[in-house]
C-alpha cells in the first residue's frame, strides 16, 4: 500500500514538473514570437528612401544619393489595399519631401502672351524725295547735312540753269508784245511756273528786267533731311532728287513675328511696348498691318504698329520690345494646365491625376492630348476635365516612384517589374551603346592651328546647344548656320595619315547633320540630327582636343524616344537640350574632356 502511494506521488510530481517545463518552453517561445513579429512590424513600418535616378540605392533615413547627390525620395509600400492597382500611393510626408503640389483643372479663356521684338522706322508714306525742277548745276546747298529740319517753302539749294536763262529771255520778249499777243506772254509765264517758280518770283524777274543766273530750289514739304544726294558743283537733271526728307511726326514700329507665333497675332491686336533707350516709359498701339508672307531667310513676318510721335521721342532704328495678349481664334474657353504638370516623351504627353480614398492619396498616370502652348501653360485638347486635381510640381518624383513600384509610368506605360539600375525600363539604349561599346577613341598629336579651328566650332556649337535648351527652333537654325560656317573653315590639310582619314570620316556626319539642322524649323527633327552630330563630334574632340577648354560630355537616357542621347556642355550643371524646361535637369555627366 505504501508502495502504491509512493508511486502515485512520483507520477503527480512528474506531471507537475512536465507541465511547468512545457509552460516555460512553449509559453516563452510564444512571447518571443510575438516580440519578433512586433519587431518585424516596426521594421516594415519604417520608410525606405531611394534615389529617383539610381533606384538601387536604399536607405533607412532621408539624405542625398551617394552617386549623384540628388535628394532621396520615400519608397512607398506596395501593399495599397483596395485602391486602383495602377495608382501610386504617396503619404503626406512623402509629398512634402518630394515637393509635390497639386491644383484643380479649370476652364479659362486661352490667352497667350506673345513677346515681340522690333525697331522704330520712318512711316514710308511720309518719306519724300526733294527734287530739283530746274536742270543745271548746283551752285550752293543751303542745307548741308543730314538730320537738319527744313520747312515747306524754305530755300534749300541754288541752281544755275542755262535753260532757265533762255526761258527768261523769252519772257522779256513776250512782254514787249503782250498787248498784241497776250497768249504768247501767258505761255512764257506758264513755262517758268512749270519749273516751280512762284508768281512772286516771276513778277520780280519782270520788274527787274534782268535775267537771274541762279534760282533757289524751295522745299516742297517740312521734315528732317535723312539723306543728301548731291554736292555743290554736281549737275542735275529736271526731277532729279537733291535730298530725302522724312516727316517723323508719325512713325512705324515694325515687330518681328516668328513663324510659330503667326497664328496668334492678327491685325487689330493691341500691342504694349517699351523702348530700350527710354527706360520707364511704355507705349500702346494697334497692329495695322501684318505681312502676308514669311521672309525666306529670317523666317519672320513683320507686324506694323503706327504711332503718333509726340515730342519726337521715337527715332528710327530704336529697339522696341512688345507684348501681345493673343486669344486663340474660335475658342472661348479651354482646359489649361501649367507646363510643369506635363511630362513629355516625344510621342506621348502625360499628367498625374490625384485621387483621395480611405487609404490615403494616390496618383494615376493619364495620357493627354496637348493643344497650343500658352507661354507657361498648355491647352489640353483631350484627357482632362474641369475640376480634376493634378500634380503641378514634383511630377518627376511621382513618376520615379511609379517606376520603382512597377506601376504605369512615363517610360513604362503598361507598368512592369520594379526597376534596378539606370536603364529606364530595361530598354537597350542605342545611342549609349554606340559610344560606350565601340572601339575607344585615342587622342593624337594635333597641329595647334587645327585645335584652334576646332575650338571655334565648339564655341558656336555651345550657342546652338543653348538654343536647344530654350526649345527655340528658329534660334537653333541660325546658330547651326554659324556652326556650319566655322566647320567649313577647319583646314583638314593640317592633319596627316590616319588622323586625316579619321577626320574625313567624322566630317561626313558633322557636315550632313549640321546642314540639316540649319534648314529645319521642326525642333523634334532638329534634335534627332543633333544627337547624331554629337556622336561624331565626341570622336573629334576626344581625338584632336580643344585649346584651353574643358568640355563635359553629358547623357540623358530618355532623349530621342527613350533611346538616349549625348551632348556637350561648358559646365557640369545639367541643362538638357532634348527636353528644355520640361526636364531641364534630367541627365548626368559621363566624361570630362580637357
C-alpha positions as CSV (number, residue, x, y, z in Angstrom):
1,X,0.0,0.0,0.0
2,X,2.8,2.3,0.9
3,X,4.5,1.4,-2.3
4,X,1.4,2.4,-4.3
5,X,1.2,5.8,-2.5
6,X,4.8,6.5,-3.3
7,X,4.2,5.6,-6.9
8,X,1.2,7.9,-7.2
9,X,3.2,10.8,-5.6
10,X,6.0,10.3,-8.0
11,X,3.6,10.3,-11.0
12,X,2.0,13.5,-9.8
13,X,5.3,15.2,-9.3
14,X,6.5,14.1,-12.7
15,X,3.3,15.6,-14.4
16,X,3.7,18.8,-12.5
17,X,7.3,19.2,-13.5
18,X,6.4,18.3,-17.1
19,X,3.6,20.9,-17.2
20,X,5.9,23.5,-15.7
21,X,8.6,22.8,-18.2
22,X,6.1,22.8,-21.1
23,X,4.7,26.2,-20.0
24,X,8.2,27.6,-19.7
25,X,9.2,26.3,-23.1
26,X,6.1,26.9,-25.2
27,X,4.9,30.0,-23.3
28,X,8.3,31.7,-23.6
29,X,8.5,30.8,-27.2
30,X,5.1,32.3,-27.9
31,X,6.2,35.6,-26.3
32,X,9.4,35.6,-28.2
33,X,7.4,35.0,-31.4
34,X,5.1,37.9,-30.6
35,X,8.1,40.1,-29.9
36,X,9.7,39.1,-33.1
37,X,6.5,39.8,-35.0
38,X,6.2,43.2,-33.4
39,X,9.8,44.0,-34.3
40,X,9.2,42.9,-37.9
41,X,6.1,45.1,-37.9
42,X,8.1,48.1,-36.7
43,X,10.8,47.5,-39.3
44,X,8.2,47.0,-42.0
45,X,6.6,50.3,-40.9
46,X,9.8,52.2,-41.4
47,X,10.1,54.4,-44.6
48,X,12.7,53.3,-47.1
49,X,14.4,56.1,-49.0
50,X,15.7,55.8,-52.6
51,X,17.0,57.9,-55.5
52,X,14.8,58.6,-58.4
53,X,17.8,58.3,-60.8
54,X,19.6,55.4,-59.1
55,X,16.8,53.1,-57.6
56,X,19.4,50.6,-56.4
57,X,20.1,52.9,-53.5
58,X,18.1,52.0,-50.3
59,X,18.5,53.9,-47.0
60,X,16.5,53.9,-43.8
61,X,16.6,57.7,-43.5
62,X,16.4,60.8,-45.8
63,X,19.5,62.3,-47.3
64,X,21.4,62.7,-50.5
65,X,22.1,60.0,-53.1
66,X,25.8,58.9,-52.7
67,X,26.1,58.6,-56.5
68,X,24.5,61.8,-57.9
69,X,23.8,63.9,-54.9
70,X,20.0,64.2,-55.6
71,X,17.6,64.3,-52.6
72,X,16.3,60.9,-51.8
73,X,12.6,60.2,-52.0
74,X,10.5,57.8,-50.0
75,X,9.8,54.4,-51.5
76,X,6.1,53.7,-50.9
77,X,4.8,50.3,-49.5
78,X,3.5,48.3,-52.5
79,X,0.6,47.0,-50.3
80,X,-2.0,49.6,-51.4
81,X,-5.1,47.7,-50.2
82,X,-8.2,48.3,-52.2
83,X,-7.0,51.3,-54.3
84,X,-6.5,51.3,-58.1
85,X,-3.7,48.8,-58.7
86,X,-2.4,51.2,-61.4
87,X,-2.0,54.1,-59.0
88,X,1.0,55.0,-56.9
89,X,0.3,55.9,-53.3
90,X,2.1,58.8,-51.5
91,X,1.8,59.8,-47.9
92,X,1.6,63.5,-46.9
93,X,5.2,63.4,-45.7
94,X,6.4,61.9,-48.9
95,X,4.6,64.5,-50.9
96,X,6.1,67.3,-48.8
97,X,9.6,65.9,-49.1
98,X,9.3,65.4,-52.9
99,X,7.9,69.0,-53.3
100,X,4.7,67.6,-54.8
101,X,1.9,70.2,-55.2
102,X,-1.4,69.9,-56.9
103,X,-4.1,72.2,-58.4
104,X,-7.6,71.7,-59.8
105,X,-8.1,71.9,-63.6
106,X,-10.2,74.8,-64.7
107,X,-11.5,76.2,-68.0
108,X,-10.2,79.7,-68.8
109,X,-10.0,81.9,-71.9
110,X,-7.0,80.7,-73.9
111,X,-4.7,83.8,-73.9
112,X,-1.1,83.7,-74.8
113,X,1.4,86.5,-74.1
114,X,3.4,86.7,-77.4
115,X,6.7,88.6,-77.0
116,X,7.8,90.6,-80.0
117,X,11.0,92.4,-80.8
118,X,11.3,95.1,-83.4
119,X,12.6,98.6,-84.5
120,X,11.2,102.0,-85.0
121,X,11.1,103.0,-88.6
122,X,10.0,106.1,-90.6
123,X,6.5,106.0,-92.0
124,X,7.1,105.1,-95.6
125,X,4.1,107.3,-96.6
126,X,5.8,110.3,-95.0
127,X,9.2,109.9,-96.7
128,X,9.7,112.3,-99.7
129,X,12.3,112.9,-102.3
130,X,13.0,116.6,-102.7
131,X,13.9,117.0,-106.3
132,X,15.0,120.0,-108.4
133,X,12.5,121.1,-111.0
134,X,15.3,123.1,-112.8
135,X,18.0,121.3,-114.8
136,X,21.5,122.7,-114.3
137,X,24.5,122.9,-112.0
138,X,24.3,123.0,-108.2
139,X,25.9,126.3,-107.2
140,X,25.2,126.1,-103.5
141,X,23.5,123.8,-101.0
142,X,21.7,125.7,-98.3
143,X,21.1,122.5,-96.3
144,X,24.5,120.9,-95.7
145,X,24.0,117.9,-93.6
146,X,21.5,115.1,-92.8
147,X,19.3,115.5,-89.8
148,X,18.6,119.2,-90.4
149,X,15.0,120.2,-90.3
150,X,13.5,122.1,-93.2
151,X,10.2,123.9,-93.5
152,X,7.9,123.9,-96.6
153,X,8.9,126.7,-98.9
154,X,12.4,127.1,-97.4
155,X,15.2,127.7,-99.9
156,X,17.4,124.6,-99.8
157,X,19.7,124.9,-102.8
158,X,20.8,127.4,-105.5
159,X,21.0,126.1,-109.1
160,X,22.5,127.7,-112.3
161,X,20.4,126.8,-115.3
162,X,21.1,127.9,-119.0
163,X,17.7,126.6,-119.9
164,X,16.1,128.9,-117.3
165,X,18.2,131.8,-118.6
166,X,16.7,131.2,-122.1
167,X,13.2,131.0,-120.7
168,X,13.6,134.4,-119.0
169,X,14.8,136.0,-122.3
170,X,11.7,134.5,-124.0
171,X,9.5,136.1,-121.2
172,X,11.1,139.5,-121.7
173,X,10.4,139.3,-125.5
174,X,6.8,138.2,-124.9
175,X,6.3,141.1,-122.5
176,X,7.1,143.5,-125.3
177,X,4.2,142.3,-127.5
178,X,1.8,141.2,-124.8
179,X,-0.7,143.8,-125.9
180,X,-0.9,142.3,-129.4
181,X,-0.2,138.6,-128.4
182,X,-1.3,138.1,-124.8
183,X,-1.4,134.3,-125.3
184,X,2.4,134.2,-126.1
185,X,3.1,136.2,-122.9
186,X,0.9,133.8,-120.8
187,X,2.7,130.8,-122.3
188,X,6.1,132.2,-121.4
189,X,5.0,132.7,-117.8
190,X,3.5,129.1,-117.6
191,X,6.8,127.7,-118.8
192,X,8.5,129.2,-115.8
193,X,5.7,128.1,-113.5
194,X,6.3,124.5,-114.7
195,X,9.7,124.8,-113.2
196,X,8.1,125.6,-109.9
197,X,8.8,129.3,-110.0
198,X,6.2,131.2,-108.0
199,X,4.1,134.1,-109.2
200,X,6.1,136.4,-107.0
201,X,9.4,135.2,-108.4
202,X,8.1,135.8,-112.0
203,X,6.9,139.3,-111.1
204,X,10.3,140.0,-109.6
205,X,12.0,139.0,-112.8
206,X,9.7,141.2,-114.9
207,X,10.2,144.2,-112.6
208,X,14.0,143.9,-112.6
209,X,14.2,143.4,-116.4
210,X,17.3,141.3,-115.9
211,X,17.6,137.6,-116.2
212,X,18.6,135.8,-113.0
213,X,21.6,133.5,-113.3
214,X,20.7,131.2,-110.3
215,X,17.5,130.2,-108.8
216,X,16.6,128.8,-105.4
217,X,15.0,125.4,-105.1
218,X,12.3,125.5,-102.4
219,X,11.3,122.7,-100.1
220,X,8.0,121.0,-101.1
221,X,7.4,119.5,-97.6
222,X,8.5,120.0,-94.0
223,X,10.6,117.4,-92.3
224,X,14.1,116.1,-91.4
225,X,16.7,115.5,-94.1
226,X,17.6,111.8,-93.9
227,X,19.8,111.6,-97.0
228,X,21.8,114.1,-99.0
229,X,22.1,113.1,-102.7
230,X,24.4,115.7,-104.3
231,X,27.2,118.1,-103.6
232,X,27.9,121.6,-104.8
233,X,29.2,121.5,-108.4
234,X,27.2,118.5,-109.4
235,X,25.0,118.6,-112.5
236,X,21.4,117.6,-112.1
237,X,18.5,116.9,-114.5
238,X,15.0,118.0,-114.2
239,X,13.3,116.0,-111.5
240,X,16.5,114.6,-110.0
241,X,16.5,114.2,-106.2
242,X,18.6,116.5,-104.0
243,X,17.5,115.3,-100.6
244,X,15.4,112.7,-98.9
245,X,13.1,114.3,-96.4
246,X,11.1,112.4,-93.7
247,X,8.2,113.7,-91.6
248,X,8.7,112.0,-88.2
249,X,5.5,113.3,-86.6
250,X,4.2,109.7,-87.1
251,X,6.4,106.6,-87.2
252,X,6.1,102.9,-87.6
253,X,7.2,100.2,-85.1
254,X,7.9,97.1,-87.1
255,X,7.9,93.9,-84.9
256,X,9.2,90.5,-85.9
257,X,6.6,87.8,-85.6
258,X,8.2,84.3,-85.7
259,X,6.6,81.7,-87.8
260,X,5.3,79.7,-84.8
261,X,3.6,82.8,-83.4
262,X,1.9,83.9,-86.6
263,X,-1.4,82.1,-85.8
264,X,-1.6,84.1,-82.6
265,X,-1.0,87.6,-84.0
266,X,-3.7,89.3,-86.0
267,X,-4.5,92.7,-87.5
268,X,-6.2,94.9,-84.9
269,X,-4.4,93.3,-81.9
270,X,-3.3,95.7,-79.1
271,X,0.5,95.9,-78.5
272,X,2.1,97.2,-75.4
273,X,5.8,98.0,-75.9
274,X,8.8,99.7,-74.4
275,X,11.9,101.3,-76.0
276,X,15.3,100.2,-74.7
277,X,16.6,103.8,-74.8
278,X,13.6,105.3,-73.0
279,X,13.5,103.4,-69.7
280,X,10.4,103.8,-67.5
281,X,8.2,104.7,-70.5
282,X,5.6,102.4,-72.1
283,X,3.7,102.9,-75.3
284,X,0.5,101.3,-76.7
285,X,-0.5,100.8,-80.3
286,X,-2.6,98.6,-82.6
287,X,-1.3,96.3,-85.3
288,X,-2.4,98.0,-88.6
289,X,-0.8,95.6,-91.0
290,X,0.7,92.1,-90.9
291,X,2.9,90.8,-93.7
292,X,1.1,88.2,-95.8
293,X,4.3,86.3,-96.5
294,X,7.2,84.9,-94.4
295,X,10.7,86.1,-95.1
296,X,12.6,83.1,-96.5
297,X,15.8,83.9,-94.8
298,X,14.8,85.2,-91.4
299,X,11.5,83.1,-91.2
300,X,9.6,86.1,-89.7
301,X,6.7,88.3,-90.7
302,X,6.5,92.0,-90.0
303,X,3.7,93.4,-87.8
304,X,3.3,97.2,-88.2
305,X,2.2,99.5,-85.4
306,X,1.5,103.1,-86.3
307,X,2.4,105.6,-83.5
308,X,2.0,109.3,-83.2
309,X,5.5,110.6,-82.3
310,X,4.8,113.2,-79.7
311,X,7.8,115.2,-78.8
312,X,9.7,113.2,-81.4
313,X,10.9,110.8,-78.7
314,X,10.8,107.8,-81.1
315,X,13.7,107.9,-83.5
316,X,14.2,105.5,-86.4
317,X,16.3,102.4,-85.6
318,X,15.5,102.4,-81.9
319,X,14.9,98.9,-80.5
320,X,11.5,98.0,-79.2
321,X,10.1,95.1,-77.1
322,X,6.4,94.5,-77.1
323,X,3.8,92.0,-75.9
324,X,0.5,90.9,-77.5
325,X,-2.1,89.3,-75.3
326,X,-3.3,87.0,-78.1
327,X,-6.5,84.9,-77.9
328,X,-6.9,81.6,-79.7
329,X,-9.4,82.1,-82.6
330,X,-12.8,80.4,-82.4
331,X,-12.3,79.1,-78.8
332,X,-13.8,80.9,-75.9
333,X,-12.8,78.6,-73.1
334,X,-10.3,75.7,-72.8
335,X,-8.8,73.4,-70.3
336,X,-5.4,74.9,-69.4
337,X,-2.6,73.3,-67.3
338,X,0.9,74.5,-66.3
339,X,3.8,73.2,-68.3
340,X,5.3,71.8,-65.1
341,X,2.3,69.4,-64.8
342,X,3.1,67.8,-68.2
343,X,5.7,65.1,-68.8
344,X,6.5,64.7,-72.4
345,X,8.3,61.8,-74.0
346,X,8.2,63.0,-77.6
347,X,5.3,60.7,-78.6
348,X,3.2,61.0,-75.5
349,X,2.2,63.6,-73.0
350,X,1.1,62.5,-69.6
351,X,-0.1,64.1,-66.3
352,X,-0.6,62.6,-62.9
353,X,-4.2,62.8,-61.6
354,X,-4.7,62.9,-57.8
355,X,-7.2,60.6,-56.1
356,X,-8.2,60.6,-52.5
357,X,-9.6,57.4,-50.9
358,X,-10.0,56.0,-47.4
359,X,-6.5,54.5,-47.7
360,X,-5.0,58.0,-48.5
361,X,-3.7,59.9,-51.5
362,X,-2.7,58.2,-54.7
363,X,-1.8,59.4,-58.2
364,X,-2.8,57.8,-61.6
365,X,-0.9,58.5,-64.8
366,X,-3.1,59.7,-67.7
367,X,-2.3,60.4,-71.3
368,X,-3.4,63.8,-72.6
369,X,-3.6,65.5,-76.0
370,X,-1.9,68.9,-76.0
371,X,-3.0,71.9,-78.0
372,X,-1.1,75.1,-78.5
373,X,1.3,76.4,-75.8
374,X,0.3,79.5,-73.9
375,X,3.6,80.8,-72.5
376,X,4.0,78.8,-69.3
377,X,1.0,76.6,-69.8
378,X,-0.6,74.2,-72.4
379,X,-4.1,73.8,-73.7
380,X,-5.3,70.3,-73.1
381,X,-7.5,69.1,-76.0
382,X,-8.4,65.7,-74.6
383,X,-7.7,63.7,-71.5
384,X,-8.7,66.0,-68.6
385,X,-11.9,67.5,-67.4
386,X,-12.7,70.6,-65.4
387,X,-12.5,70.0,-61.7
388,X,-10.0,67.2,-61.7
389,X,-6.9,67.6,-59.5
390,X,-3.5,67.1,-61.0
391,X,0.1,67.3,-59.8
392,X,1.7,70.6,-61.0
393,X,5.0,70.2,-59.2
394,X,7.1,67.2,-58.3
395,X,5.7,65.1,-61.2
396,X,9.1,63.6,-61.9
397,X,9.3,62.4,-58.3
398,X,5.9,60.8,-58.7
399,X,6.9,59.1,-61.9
400,X,10.1,57.8,-60.4
401,X,8.2,56.3,-57.5
402,X,5.8,54.7,-60.0
403,X,8.7,53.2,-62.0
404,X,10.3,51.8,-58.8
405,X,6.9,50.2,-57.8
406,X,6.4,48.7,-61.3
407,X,3.3,50.9,-61.9
408,X,2.5,52.6,-65.2
409,X,4.9,55.5,-65.7
410,X,6.1,57.8,-68.4
411,X,8.8,55.3,-69.6
412,X,6.7,52.1,-69.0
413,X,3.0,53.0,-69.8
414,X,1.9,49.4,-69.2
415,X,3.8,49.0,-65.9
416,X,6.2,46.2,-65.2
417,X,8.7,44.9,-62.6
418,X,10.4,47.4,-60.3
419,X,13.4,48.9,-61.8
420,X,17.0,48.4,-60.8
421,X,19.9,50.4,-62.2
422,X,19.6,53.3,-64.5
423,X,18.1,51.7,-67.5
424,X,14.6,53.3,-67.6
425,X,12.5,50.2,-68.1
426,X,15.3,47.8,-69.2
427,X,15.4,49.3,-72.7
428,X,18.6,49.0,-74.6
429,X,19.9,52.4,-75.3
430,X,21.2,52.5,-78.9
431,X,22.9,55.8,-78.5
432,X,24.7,54.8,-75.3
433,X,25.9,51.5,-76.8
434,X,27.1,53.3,-79.9
435,X,29.5,55.4,-77.8
436,X,30.5,53.1,-75.0
437,X,30.7,49.7,-76.7
438,X,32.7,50.8,-79.8
439,X,36.4,50.9,-80.1
440,X,37.8,53.6,-77.7
441,X,39.0,56.8,-79.3
442,X,42.6,57.6,-78.6
443,X,43.9,61.2,-78.5
444,X,46.5,62.1,-81.2
445,X,49.2,64.8,-81.5
446,X,47.4,67.6,-83.4
447,X,48.6,70.8,-85.0
448,X,47.7,73.7,-82.6
449,X,46.1,75.6,-85.5
450,X,43.7,72.7,-86.1
451,X,42.9,72.7,-82.4
452,X,42.1,76.4,-82.5
453,X,39.8,76.0,-85.5
454,X,38.0,73.0,-83.8
455,X,37.6,75.2,-80.7
456,X,35.9,77.8,-82.8
457,X,33.5,75.2,-84.0
458,X,32.9,74.1,-80.3
459,X,32.1,77.7,-79.3
460,X,29.5,78.0,-82.0
461,X,28.2,74.6,-81.0
462,X,27.6,75.8,-77.4
463,X,25.3,78.6,-78.7
464,X,23.4,76.0,-80.7
465,X,23.1,73.8,-77.7
466,X,21.7,76.7,-75.6
467,X,19.1,77.3,-78.3
468,X,18.1,73.7,-78.0
469,X,17.8,74.1,-74.2
470,X,15.4,77.1,-74.9
471,X,13.5,75.0,-77.4
472,X,13.7,77.8,-80.0
473,X,13.7,76.2,-83.4
474,X,14.4,79.4,-85.2
475,X,17.4,80.3,-83.0
476,X,18.7,76.7,-83.4
477,X,18.6,77.1,-87.2
478,X,20.5,80.4,-87.0
479,X,23.1,79.0,-84.6
480,X,23.5,75.9,-86.7
481,X,24.3,78.1,-89.7
482,X,27.1,79.8,-87.8
483,X,28.5,76.5,-86.6
484,X,28.4,75.2,-90.2
485,X,30.4,78.2,-91.3
486,X,33.0,77.5,-88.6
487,X,33.1,73.9,-89.6
488,X,33.9,74.8,-93.2
489,X,36.9,76.9,-92.0
490,X,38.6,73.9,-90.4
491,X,41.7,73.1,-92.5
492,X,42.0,69.3,-92.9
493,X,45.3,69.8,-94.6
494,X,46.8,70.3,-91.1
495,X,46.2,66.6,-90.4
496,X,48.3,63.7,-91.8
497,X,47.9,59.9,-92.2
498,X,45.4,58.1,-90.0
499,X,44.3,61.3,-88.3
500,X,43.4,62.8,-91.6
501,X,41.4,59.7,-92.6
502,X,39.6,59.7,-89.2
503,X,38.7,63.4,-89.6
504,X,37.3,62.8,-93.1
505,X,35.0,60.1,-91.7
506,X,33.8,62.2,-88.9
507,X,33.3,65.2,-91.1
508,X,30.8,63.4,-93.3
509,X,28.4,63.1,-90.4
510,X,29.2,66.5,-88.9
511,X,28.5,68.3,-92.2
512,X,25.4,66.4,-93.1
513,X,23.7,66.7,-89.7
514,X,24.6,70.4,-89.1
515,X,23.4,71.3,-92.6
516,X,20.1,69.5,-92.0
517,X,19.6,71.3,-88.7
518,X,20.3,74.7,-90.4
519,X,17.5,74.1,-92.8
520,X,14.8,72.8,-90.4
521,X,12.2,74.6,-88.3
522,X,10.9,71.5,-86.6
523,X,12.6,71.2,-83.1
524,X,11.9,67.5,-82.9
525,X,13.7,66.7,-86.2
526,X,16.5,69.1,-85.3
527,X,17.1,67.3,-82.0
528,X,17.3,63.9,-83.8
529,X,20.0,65.3,-86.1
530,X,21.7,67.0,-83.0
531,X,22.0,63.5,-81.4
532,X,23.8,62.1,-84.5
533,X,26.0,65.2,-84.6
534,X,27.2,64.7,-81.0
535,X,28.3,61.1,-81.6
536,X,30.7,62.2,-84.4
537,X,31.7,65.4,-82.5
538,X,32.7,63.3,-79.5
539,X,35.2,61.4,-81.6
540,X,36.6,64.7,-83.0
541,X,37.0,66.4,-79.6
542,X,38.3,63.2,-78.0
543,X,40.9,62.6,-80.7
544,X,42.1,66.1,-81.5
545,X,41.3,68.1,-78.4
546,X,40.5,71.8,-77.6
547,X,42.5,74.8,-76.7
548,X,42.3,75.9,-73.1
549,X,38.8,74.5,-72.9
550,X,37.0,71.9,-70.7
551,X,34.0,70.1,-72.3
552,X,31.6,68.0,-70.2
553,X,30.1,65.1,-72.2
554,X,26.6,64.5,-70.8
555,X,23.9,62.0,-71.3
556,X,20.1,61.6,-70.9
557,X,18.7,58.1,-71.3
558,X,15.1,59.3,-72.0
559,X,16.0,61.5,-75.0
560,X,15.1,60.7,-78.6
561,X,12.1,58.5,-77.8
562,X,13.8,56.7,-74.9
563,X,16.9,55.7,-76.9
564,X,19.1,58.1,-75.0
565,X,21.3,60.9,-76.4
566,X,24.5,62.8,-75.6
567,X,25.5,66.5,-75.7
568,X,28.4,68.7,-74.7
569,X,28.3,71.5,-72.1
570,X,30.8,74.1,-70.8
571,X,29.7,73.4,-67.2
572,X,29.0,70.4,-65.1
573,X,25.4,71.6,-64.5
574,X,22.8,69.6,-66.4
575,X,20.8,71.6,-68.8
576,X,19.0,69.1,-71.0
577,X,18.8,70.2,-74.7
578,X,16.4,67.4,-75.7
579,X,13.5,68.4,-73.4
580,X,14.2,72.0,-72.5
581,X,12.4,73.3,-69.4
582,X,10.2,70.2,-69.2
583,X,13.0,68.1,-67.8
584,X,15.9,70.5,-67.7
585,X,17.9,68.7,-65.0
586,X,17.5,65.2,-66.4
587,X,20.9,63.6,-67.2
588,X,24.3,63.0,-65.9
589,X,28.0,63.7,-66.7
590,X,29.6,60.8,-68.5
591,X,33.1,62.2,-69.3
592,X,35.2,65.3,-69.0
593,X,37.4,66.3,-71.9
594,X,40.2,68.7,-71.2
